[in-house]
Amino acid sequence: MLGREPRTPFTIKTFCPDGTPQVLMADPVFNEEGVWKPFPAFLWLVCPRLKTLVAELEQQGQVREFSQKLASDDDFKEKFLHGQNEIARLRVSMAEKIYPGELPEYIREILSTTTIAGSRDFKGVKCLHSHLAQELAFHNNPIGAEVLEKIKNCSREDCCGKYNSTRSDL
Ligand SMILES: [Zn+2]
């Protein structure tokens, strides 16, 4: 579903109604031959249906719309920042469990100051896929919640398998 071998250990965080993986959660940091690789955008949306519909929203200019909403709606911004802080704390605590006592300060810093979309600007939206992945996995991303409201979650009738077969029919 990723189209390549995963480079980091991951777990399947949520499933679509047909039983296929929907959101994957990778380790937020890994150490490859002594080199630290932080991975703040550690949630991946892999459902083909959701990926397609989110890409359509992005093409319609929704990234900019959400950026404007963050800039103009204080309540929305506060909820968003709250969710980003929760995710930041989760990443650090996961990383500390994986590498107890070893985590360098600059890695901790990256994991605690980057959004789920991999932006160092906490008001940056960047990519809707990661915000939806966070909402599906942890229910704490108001951008993801509005995206889900627009495109609806998968159902037994409308899910991944259909989108996979549509693709292979092309
Ligand atoms: Zn699906």
Boltz pocket constraint, residues with backbone or C-beta under 6 A from the ligand:
constraints:
  - pocket:
      binder: B
      contacts: [[A, 16], [A, 17], [A, 22], [A, 47], [A, 48], [A, 49], [A, 50], [A, 154], [A, 158], [A, 159], [A, 160], [A, 161]]
      max_distance: 6.0
